[in-house]
Amino acid sequence: MKYSFLLSYILLFILALQFTDPTVDVIYASSNNYEILLLAEEDKATSKPFMTALLEFKENETESFQFTKEEMSAQEVAASPKDIPSIIVKQNGSVIGKVTGESLSTQQIIDELTTILHK
């Protein structure tokens, strides 16, 4: 009986942890015409191609982008965990394209970004 309260508390704590949204790194890249948002979990290997692609894209793009980074919950960025990692491209506040998928290579991501921005 002594341990039932402690066991109940631990079980409740573990259940509460399962229902919290994961923390997401949001990297904003903004220019005069576009806003690019990278949604990634920092320590996940699946996010690395997206981060690498964004950096390589920036190096090859003629337009100048300013970068900032924030940490938010998935709920705050209105993204479901299955959409992370992803890159969202906006123009004038409207989403014009999205690149998502854990199995994409860096080059595939760059190609999709280029297609979205040069339509």
C-alpha positions as semicolon CSV with decimal commas, in nm:
position;residue;x (nm);y (nm);z (nm)
1;M;0,000;0,000;0,000
2;K;0,290;0,235;0,073
3;Y;0,426;0,201;-0,275
4;S;0,095;0,226;-0,460
5;F;0,092;0,607;-0,428
6;L;0,450;0,631;-0,553
7;L;0,381;0,388;-0,836
8;S;0,070;0,584;-0,937
9;Y;0,267;0,909;-0,939
10;I;0,543;0,761;-1,156
11;L;0,291;0,612;-1,398
12;L;0,108;0,944;-1,427
13;F;0,437;1,125;-1,490
14;I;0,537;0,882;-1,765
15;L;0,198;0,913;-1,934
16;A;0,220;1,292;-1,924
17;L;0,558;1,282;-2,099
18;Q;0,413;1,082;-2,386
19;F;0,149;1,345;-2,461
20;T;0,379;1,646;-2,477
21;D;0,471;1,783;-2,818
22;P;0,830;1,736;-2,927
23;T;1,053;2,041;-2,938
24;V;1,123;2,148;-3,293
25;D;1,405;2,366;-3,422
26;V;1,264;2,623;-3,662
27;I;1,519;2,789;-3,886
28;Y;1,388;3,091;-4,076
29;A;1,556;3,204;-4,395
30;S;1,400;3,523;-4,525
31;S;1,469;3,737;-4,829
32;N;1,286;4,019;-5,002
33;N;1,060;3,775;-5,186
34;Y;1,049;3,449;-4,990
35;E;1,044;3,300;-4,644
36;I;1,181;2,949;-4,597
37;L;1,112;2,756;-4,276
38;L;1,311;2,446;-4,186
39;L;1,135;2,233;-3,923
40;A;1,376;1,982;-3,772
41;E;1,455;1,791;-3,457
42;E;1,814;1,883;-3,380
43;D;1,946;1,542;-3,278
44;K;1,767;1,335;-3,542
45;A;1,976;1,194;-3,827
46;T;1,680;1,238;-4,064
47;S;1,706;1,618;-4,023
48;K;2,069;1,642;-4,135
49;P;2,001;1,622;-4,514
50;F;1,749;1,906;-4,477
51;M;1,995;2,126;-4,289
52;T;2,274;2,049;-4,535
53;A;2,043;2,113;-4,831
54;L;1,938;2,452;-4,694
55;L;2,301;2,557;-4,646
56;E;2,403;2,437;-4,993
57;F;2,097;2,603;-5,145
58;K;2,193;2,932;-4,978
59;E;2,545;2,911;-5,123
60;N;2,416;2,864;-5,479
61;E;2,119;3,102;-5,467
62;T;2,159;3,455;-5,602
63;E;1,901;3,595;-5,362
64;S;2,032;3,693;-5,018
65;F;1,873;3,517;-4,720
66;Q;1,890;3,618;-4,353
67;F;1,883;3,326;-4,106
68;T;1,736;3,305;-3,755
69;K;1,666;3,005;-3,531
70;E;1,400;2,935;-3,266
71;E;1,287;2,636;-3,064
72;M;0,912;2,572;-3,058
73;S;0,671;2,288;-2,997
74;A;0,521;2,110;-3,297
75;Q;0,185;2,254;-3,195
76;E;0,318;2,612;-3,209
77;V;0,432;2,571;-3,568
78;A;0,111;2,384;-3,658
79;A;0,303;2,080;-3,779
80;S;0,234;1,721;-3,703
81;P;0,534;1,512;-3,597
82;K;0,508;1,314;-3,924
83;D;0,585;1,638;-4,115
84;I;0,919;1,681;-3,939
85;P;1,171;1,723;-4,094
86;S;1,038;1,953;-4,364
87;I;1,103;2,278;-4,545
88;I;0,813;2,514;-4,606
89;V;0,841;2,793;-4,863
90;K;0,619;3,101;-4,833
91;Q;0,569;3,402;-5,056
92;N;0,366;3,701;-4,933
93;G;0,253;3,495;-4,632
94;S;0,112;3,208;-4,840
95;V;0,266;2,862;-4,861
96;I;0,383;2,802;-5,218
97;G;0,564;2,473;-5,160
98;K;0,673;2,213;-4,912
99;V;0,952;1,955;-4,910
100;T;0,908;1,670;-4,664
101;G;1,012;1,309;-4,627
102;E;1,266;1,128;-4,417
103;S;1,419;0,936;-4,708
104;L;1,508;1,232;-4,932
105;S;1,872;1,294;-5,018
106;T;2,033;1,635;-4,990
107;Q;2,034;1,674;-5,370
108;Q;1,664;1,580;-5,397
109;I;1,579;1,845;-5,139
110;I;1,785;2,110;-5,323
111;D;1,620;2,017;-5,654
112;E;1,271;2,047;-5,503
113;L;1,356;2,383;-5,341
114;T;1,493;2,515;-5,670
115;T;1,179;2,401;-5,852
116;I;0,952;2,571;-5,597
117;L;1,142;2,901;-5,601
118;H;1,192;2,924;-5,977
119;K;0,843;2,841;-6,104
